[in-house]
Amino acid sequence: MAMTVPVDVAASVRDALVAELGIDATALAGEAELSLLPGMESVKLLRIVSALEEVHGVSLDDDVLFSIETVDDLIRALGGAPDAGGTTGETGP
């Protein structure tokens, strides 16, 4: 059964990437590697993830953070979907 990602999570991830990187949303295919996006730097990625964690009320543990490689990976992590190891991000207070 396919997982359905809430539209607001996917939209907020794309909006945050577009705002932080100043890129066109069409460059954000789900399989796009975050590290290869124009203007991406580790500090910017941390800022994006931190802001998205706050918006969605989740706290992603280090294992999850280091496993995020693509736009879809980030969407799944914030949506609480299990990764291949069956773990999820921890929900915030």
C-alpha positions in Angstrom: 0.0 0.0 0.0 1.4 3.4 -1.0 2.0 6.0 1.6 0.2 9.3 1.2 2.2 12.3 2.3 0.1 15.2 3.6 0.2 18.0 1.0 1.2 20.5 3.7 4.4 18.7 4.5 5.5 18.4 0.9 4.5 22.0 0.2 6.3 23.3 3.2 9.5 21.4 2.4 9.4 22.8 -1.2 8.6 26.3 0.0 11.4 26.3 2.6 13.9 25.1 0.0 12.8 27.7 -2.6 12.9 30.5 0.0 16.3 29.5 1.5 18.1 28.7 -1.7 16.4 31.2 -4.1 15.8 28.5 -6.7 12.8 27.7 -8.9 10.4 25.1 -7.5 10.7 23.1 -10.8 14.2 22.1 -9.7 12.7 20.3 -6.7 11.8 16.9 -8.1 11.3 14.4 -5.3 14.4 12.4 -6.2 16.5 15.6 -6.3 19.6 15.2 -4.1 19.6 18.0 -1.5 23.4 18.3 -1.6 23.3 19.0 -5.4 20.7 21.8 -5.3 22.1 25.1 -6.4 23.3 27.2 -3.4 22.9 24.3 -0.9 25.4 24.4 2.0 25.3 22.4 5.2 24.4 25.5 7.3 21.5 26.3 5.0 20.3 22.7 5.2 20.4 22.8 9.0 18.4 26.1 9.0 15.8 24.5 6.7 15.5 21.4 8.7 15.3 23.3 12.0 12.6 25.5 10.7 10.6 22.6 9.3 10.9 20.6 12.6 9.4 23.6 14.4 6.6 24.0 11.9 5.7 20.3 11.9 6.3 19.7 15.6 8.8 17.0 15.2 12.4 16.5 16.3 14.5 14.4 13.9 17.1 12.3 15.6 20.7 12.2 14.3 20.3 8.9 12.5 17.3 10.2 10.6 19.1 13.5 9.8 22.1 11.7 8.3 19.9 9.4 6.2 18.2 12.3 4.4 19.6 12.7 0.9 16.7 13.7 -1.3 13.7 16.0 -1.2 11.4 13.0 -0.8 13.6 11.7 2.1 13.1 15.0 3.9 9.3 15.0 3.3 9.0 11.4 4.6 11.1 12.2 7.7 8.9 15.2 8.6 5.7 13.3 7.9 6.7 10.6 10.4 6.8 7.8 7.8 9.0 4.9 8.7 12.4 4.7 7.0 13.9 1.4 5.9 15.0 0.6 9.4 11.5 1.1 10.7 12.3 4.2 12.8 10.7 7.6 12.7 11.5 11.1 13.9 10.5 11.8 17.4 7.5 14.0 18.0 8.1 17.2 19.8 6.7 18.3 23.1 
